[in-house]
Amino acid sequence: MAEAQQGDSVKIHYTGKLADGSVFDSSEGRDPLGFTLGGGMVIQGFDDAVTGMAIGEKKTVTIPADKAYGERKDELVIEVPRSQVPPDLNPEVDQKLQMGGPAGEVVVVTVVEVNDEHIKLDANPPLAGKDLTFDLELVAID
């Protein structure tokens, strides 16, 4: 039976869970996720886990943070004085905002604190610093 290899287009059903068992993402009720192995379209640990699977194979893998979204970086949490916040913006905790990055790119940040003097923004990916467990089922190799 053929095994998924780098460069193959694959389709996979998955459920992603955190250490406490809570589900953060799943293909349940949707079409399977399609991507090219080794194409940089998914996190490295997910790509590595699917490589070598056969159609119909199921497995559960735990991907350490360094093979997922990396470790949290304190330098990606910044405080912005309220005087620099547009007056028509009323930020709330957990709100997602976009701002310009150092190279002109758009960076998505999460508001983590709001008070009269400043707002605190976190540019870490939401799953940074977390080990992720995936239930996988390879459904197609194209």
Protein Blocks (a to p, Z undefined) as FASTA:
>chain_A
ZZddehiacddddddddfkopafbdfehiacddddehklpacfklmmmmgopaehiacdd
dddfklmnopadfklpccddfklpcfkbccdehiacddddfkopacddddfbdcfkbccd
dfbdfkgoiacddddddfbdZZ
